[in-house]
Amino acid sequence: MAIQFNPPNLLVRQLMDRDTWTYTYLLVDPKTQQGLLIDPVREQLDRDTSLLRELGVELLYVLETHVHADHVTSAGMIRQQTGARIVYGEAAQVKAIDLAVKDGDKIRFGDYPIRVLATPGHTNGCVSYYVDGMLFTGDALLIHGCGRTDFQQGDAATLFRSVTEKLFTLPDETMVYPAHDYNGRTVSSIGEEKRWNTRLGGNKQEHEFVQIMQNLNLDLPKKINEAVPANMDTGISFDPKRYLHEEFSMIDLHQAWQSLPHSELIVDTRTAEEFGTGHVPGAVNIPFGEEDEHVDELKKYNKVYLYCRSGRRAQTVFADLSILGLHNLVCVGHSGMPEWAQAGFPQEA
């Protein structure tokens, strides 16, 4: 009796960048050989393009789930080599792309439509992609976890609703393929995440999830100050002199303060309580997390100096505002108000 072999409906290759634990996905319609890549990584460009050639794939699209903070995309370089169109969620506001998609849109490759699901919360531009019983969730939903919500316009309550009211309504057998996993796991399912996800599963309530996310106290991604501005340019036209924060010492900030023209501004990104204990004279307080409310105001200045206590919050605010199109920023890195005080410079309270 001959054994019958039924080829898979859709060819899927899950690829990893071990430095950032990022998964890249290649999806190919085996009938037409048309395909797409999801979340490619710059350092893996040769691997990915070699695979495309070996499999004879006509690459139609490069799909990004969001503006990544931990790696630089290779989307722009892949477009140069293959002619593939770059796709981001509309809310990500990334320029120099080919297609901005919104919730409910469909992208077709071969005989397959891939459906766009807007899943903001990790960032406001996050999208997930659903096709053929598989869900590619980016950082919105990880295996037994989720992406952080403490920068890039992240919002825990929004992420909770994106997952529980949209992703968790899909059939339990839907396969979940995340953008990262730091424990070597490769795939999960909606049913598994509804039951075992430590942050979102087990019928957790929104207030419980928000409390969990507010108390994670995570370090910033190592590549955030390079990755975010680069990814806003599809990873190819990245110019460090244009985007990366300048490492200014507190002496430099003091010198700027001494002759600060009306066209420049010093911004303290600490909390209001910290600001009240002492700050650079004339500085305005825009606490970390509230910077997106002041974009129009900050655009009016030729230069805006950002500082905090240690430099970390200021760097994150720098990245967030860069995403929103501000290029007049100077980040005071690796120092802050304690060094200012220690140097004996004047303070206001």
C-alpha positions in Angstrom: 0.0 0.0 0.0 1.5 3.3 -1.1 1.9 5.9 1.6 0.3 9.2 0.7 2.1 12.4 1.5 0.1 15.6 1.9 2.4 18.7 1.7 1.9 21.4 4.3 -0.5 24.2 3.4 2.0 26.9 4.2 5.8 26.7 4.5 7.0 28.4 7.7 10.6 28.8 8.8 11.4 30.1 12.3 14.8 31.7 12.5 16.6 33.1 15.5 19.1 35.9 16.2 20.9 34.6 19.3 22.3 37.9 20.4 18.8 39.5 20.9 16.7 36.3 21.1 14.7 37.6 18.2 12.6 35.3 16.0 12.3 36.0 12.3 9.7 34.2 10.3 9.7 33.3 6.6 6.2 32.3 5.2 6.0 30.9 1.7 3.0 29.7 -0.3 4.5 26.4 -1.7 2.2 26.6 -4.8 3.3 30.0 -6.1 6.6 30.4 -4.1 5.6 33.8 -3.1 6.4 34.7 0.5 7.1 37.3 3.2 9.4 37.9 6.1 8.3 39.0 9.6 10.7 40.9 11.9 14.1 40.4 10.1 17.4 41.4 11.9 20.2 43.4 10.4 22.9 41.0 11.5 21.1 38.1 9.9 20.8 39.6 6.4 23.1 37.2 4.7 21.4 34.2 6.3 17.9 35.3 5.3 18.7 36.3 1.8 20.6 33.0 1.2 17.6 31.1 2.4 15.4 33.0 0.0 17.7 32.1 -2.9 17.9 28.4 -1.8 14.2 28.0 -1.5 13.5 30.0 -4.7 11.2 32.5 -2.9 9.7 35.5 -4.6 9.6 37.8 -1.6 6.7 40.2 -1.7 6.7 41.8 1.7 8.7 42.5 4.8 6.3 42.8 7.8 7.3 44.5 11.0 5.2 43.9 14.2 6.4 47.2 15.7 9.4 49.6 16.1 11.8 47.4 17.8 14.1 48.7 20.6 16.4 45.7 20.9 17.7 45.2 17.4 17.9 47.0 14.1 15.8 45.7 11.2 17.2 44.6 7.9 13.9 45.6 6.1 15.5 48.4 4.1 18.4 46.3 2.9 16.1 43.4 2.0 13.9 45.8 0.0 17.0 47.0 -1.9 18.0 43.4 -2.8 14.6 41.9 -3.5 12.1 44.7 -4.2 9.9 43.5 -1.3 7.5 46.1 0.1 8.0 47.1 3.8 4.9 47.0 6.0 4.3 48.6 9.4 1.2 49.3 11.5 -0.2 52.8 10.6 0.1 54.0 14.2 3.8 53.3 14.3 4.2 56.4 12.0 7.3 55.0 10.3 8.4 56.9 7.2 10.0 55.5 4.1 7.9 52.4 4.1 5.6 51.0 1.3 2.5 50.1 3.1 1.0 51.3 6.4 -1.7 48.9 7.6 -4.5 49.1 10.2 -6.7 46.7 12.0 -8.6 44.4 9.7 -6.5 44.9 6.6 -5.4 41.9 4.6 -2.1 41.3 2.7 -2.1 38.6 0.1 0.9 36.4 -0.9 0.2 33.6 -3.2 -3.2 32.0 -2.3 -2.9 33.3 1.3 -4.3 36.4 2.9 -2.6 37.5 6.1 -4.9 39.5 8.4 -3.7 42.5 10.4 -4.7 42.8 14.1 -3.9 46.1 15.8 -2.5 45.1 19.2 -1.1 48.3 20.9 0.1 48.4 24.4 3.8 47.4 24.2 4.1 50.2 21.8 1.2 52.2 20.3 2.1 50.9 16.8 2.1 47.2 17.5 0.3 44.8 15.2 -0.1 41.0 15.1 -0.5 39.0 11.9 -2.9 36.0 11.5 -2.8 33.5 8.7 -3.8 29.8 8.3 -4.3 29.2 12.0 -1.1 30.9 13.0 -0.7 34.2 14.9 2.6 36.2 14.8 2.3 38.4 17.8 5.5 40.4 18.0 6.0 41.5 21.6 2.3 41.9 22.4 2.0 38.3 23.5 5.0 36.2 24.3 5.1 32.6 25.5 3.8 32.8 29.1 4.6 36.5 29.1 4.3 39.8 27.2 6.3 42.8 26.1 7.1 45.6 28.6 4.9 48.7 28.7 7.3 51.3 30.3 8.5 53.1 27.1 7.7 53.9 23.5 4.2 55.0 24.4 3.6 51.7 26.1 0.4 51.4 28.2 -0.4 48.3 30.4 -4.2 48.7 30.3 -4.2 49.1 26.5 -2.0 45.9 26.1 -4.4 44.0 28.5 -7.3 44.9 26.3 -5.4 44.1 23.1 -4.6 40.6 24.3 -7.8 39.7 26.2 -10.4 41.3 23.9 -8.7 40.5 20.6 -6.1 37.8 20.7 -7.7 35.6 23.3 -11.0 35.6 21.3 -9.3 33.5 18.6 -9.7 29.7 18.7 -7.7 28.0 21.4 -5.9 25.9 18.9 -4.4 29.0 17.2 -0.6 28.7 17.2 1.2 31.6 18.8 4.6 32.6 17.3 6.2 35.5 19.3 9.0 37.9 18.3 11.2 36.7 21.2 11.6 33.9 23.7 14.4 33.9 26.3 14.0 30.3 27.4 14.3 28.4 24.2 10.6 27.9 23.6 9.5 28.2 20.0 5.7 28.2 19.8 2.6 28.2 22.0 -1.2 28.4 21.5 -4.0 30.7 22.5 -5.4 28.1 24.7 -2.1 27.6 26.5 -1.6 31.3 27.0 -5.1 31.8 28.3 -4.4 29.2 31.0 -0.7 29.5 31.7 0.5 33.0 30.8 1.8 34.4 34.2 0.8 38.0 33.4 -2.3 37.7 31.3 -3.7 34.2 31.8 -5.8 32.6 34.4 -8.7 35.1 34.0 -6.6 37.9 35.4 -8.3 41.3 35.8 -7.0 44.5 34.2 -5.9 46.0 37.5 -3.9 42.9 38.4 -2.1 43.1 35.1 -1.4 46.8 35.4 0.1 46.3 38.9 2.3 43.5 37.6 3.6 45.6 34.7 4.2 48.7 37.0 6.6 46.6 39.2 8.8 44.9 36.7 11.8 47.3 37.1 13.5 46.1 34.0 16.8 47.4 32.5 16.6 49.2 29.2 17.4 47.2 26.1 21.1 47.5 25.3 20.6 48.8 21.8 17.6 51.1 22.4 19.4 54.3 21.5 20.6 52.9 18.2 17.7 50.6 17.3 14.7 52.9 17.7 15.9 55.8 15.5 17.4 53.3 13.0 14.1 51.4 12.7 12.2 54.5 12.1 14.3 54.7 8.9 13.8 51.0 8.0 17.3 50.2 9.3 19.1 51.4 6.2 19.6 55.2 6.3 20.7 55.3 9.9 23.0 58.2 10.6 24.4 58.2 14.1 25.3 61.9 13.9 21.7 62.7 13.1 20.0 60.5 15.6 22.1 59.0 18.4 22.2 60.9 21.7 25.3 62.9 22.4 27.2 62.0 25.6 27.3 65.4 27.4 28.9 65.7 30.8 27.3 67.8 33.5 30.1 70.4 32.8 28.8 70.8 29.3 25.2 71.2 30.5 26.5 73.8 33.0 28.2 75.7 30.1 25.0 75.5 28.1 23.0 76.7 31.0 25.2 79.7 31.5 24.5 81.1 28.0 21.2 79.4 27.2 19.4 81.4 24.5 15.6 81.7 24.3 15.6 79.1 21.5 16.9 76.4 23.7 15.4 74.5 26.7 16.6 72.3 29.6 14.1 69.5 30.5 14.3 67.5 33.7 12.7 64.1 33.1 12.5 63.0 36.8 9.3 62.8 38.7 7.7 66.0 40.1 8.7 65.0 43.6 12.4 64.7 42.6 12.2 67.9 40.6 10.9 69.7 43.7 14.0 68.7 45.8 16.3 70.6 43.5 16.9 71.1 39.8 18.9 73.0 37.2 17.7 76.6 37.3 15.2 77.4 34.7 14.6 73.8 33.8 11.1 72.6 33.1 9.8 69.3 34.4 8.4 66.8 31.9 8.4 63.5 33.8 9.4 60.3 32.1 6.3 58.8 30.5 4.6 62.2 29.8 6.9 63.3 27.0 4.5 62.5 24.2 2.1 65.1 25.6 4.6 67.9 24.9 5.8 67.2 21.4 4.3 70.3 19.8 5.8 72.5 22.5 9.3 71.0 22.3 9.3 71.4 18.5 9.5 75.1 18.9 13.1 75.0 20.3 16.3 74.8 18.3 17.8 72.5 21.0 16.3 70.7 24.0 18.7 69.3 26.7 17.3 66.2 28.5 18.6 65.1 31.9 17.5 63.0 34.9 19.2 61.4 37.9 21.5 58.9 36.1 20.8 59.5 32.4 18.7 56.4 31.8 15.2 58.0 31.9 16.6 60.9 29.8 17.8 58.4 27.2 14.4 56.7 27.0 12.6 60.0 26.6 15.1 60.8 23.9 14.2 57.6 22.1 10.5 58.2 22.5 10.6 61.7 21.2 12.8 60.7 18.3 10.1 58.2 17.3 7.6 61.2 17.3 9.9 63.1 14.9 11.9 65.4 17.1 15.6 65.8 16.1 16.5 68.8 18.2 17.4 66.8 21.3 20.6 66.5 23.3 20.7 63.7 26.0 22.9 64.2 29.0 24.1 60.6 29.4 25.7 58.7 32.3 25.3 61.5 34.8 22.5 63.7 36.3 21.3 65.8 39.2 23.6 64.2 41.8 26.7 65.1 39.8 25.3 68.6 39.2 24.9 69.1 43.0 28.3 67.5 43.8 30.0 69.9 41.4 28.5 72.8 43.4 26.4 74.2 40.6 23.4 76.3 41.5 20.0 74.7 42.0 16.4 75.8 42.2 13.8 74.0 44.4 
